[in-house]
Amino acid sequence: MRYPEILELTSGPAELSYTEQDAIIYALGVGAGLDRLGEDALRLVYEKDLRVLPTFATTLLDGSGDLFGRAEIDFRKVVHSEQRLVVHRPLPPAGRVSSTSRVLGVADKGAEKGAVVYVEHTIADAAGGAPYATVVLTLYCRGDGGFGGPNQDPFPVHAIPQRAPDKESRQAVPANQAALYRYAIKDANPLHIDPAVAKAVGFEQPLLHGLCTYGFAARAIMADWCDDDPARIKSFDVRFAAPFFPGETLVTRSWRDGSVISFECEAAERGAVIFRNGRCEIGASEERI
């Protein structure tokens, strides 16, 4: 990568529209209504009184591909390592939004370890400009370190409490979930559906999208701590630790300290930690869409 020129990269504003169907298909893509289609789940998948999952904002990043294309990063060696979301106000059931992107920072870990790139996306109402969400994508670029840049990360690692979890939930993820999610977000990456492609890069089977697992984890926290009200989630941050595969069971363990929910997730069948150092901030129960 070219440093410090990469720090000047921006993209947008780019506008895009989404419909109630888009929000509903996304909710289905992250498992809404799998266990039961009660009143809470129904509000996520039925246009009557529709409420939008906060993690839907991670799909509204139109124009960011142009920014990445100009970053001169060796994308053959890039791993999505962290995901952060700050919710300024709930997304409406349908609307037109404007997205802008910029490189927030870069941490040089050395020629042998690579670099970390932080990219910030702002999602706002296209007409009035009021922000809906800030999404920060962290890329671990294994082939781009050693350029003499700073080795400082802009975000501290969230510490998980050293006590037994306050709650634990289990979500059985169907074997066809990756096929459904890739349709929901219009993702053409064959890694998530083609067994031959997955084996060619070292996986026994296609893996679930990290952001799909992210959506499952957000729904688990909503159920355990937010009365299944998506408007109560104010932020949702994770560090990706290992791949998760369709057909596995996602276990979410969480701790509450005031308005902060700490959490970690693992694949029950393998005991593999999927998300580390999870942090979610929640609002009061009276805050509803």
Beta strands, then each sheet from edge to edge (+ up, - down):
strand 1: 10-18
strand 2: 78-87
strand 3: 95-108
strand 4: 115-125
strand 5: 131-141
strand 6: 167-172
strand 7: 233-240
strand 8: 249-257
strand 9: 260-267
strand 10: 272-282
sheet 1: 1+ 3- 4+ 5- 2+ 7- 10+ 9- 8+ 6-
end
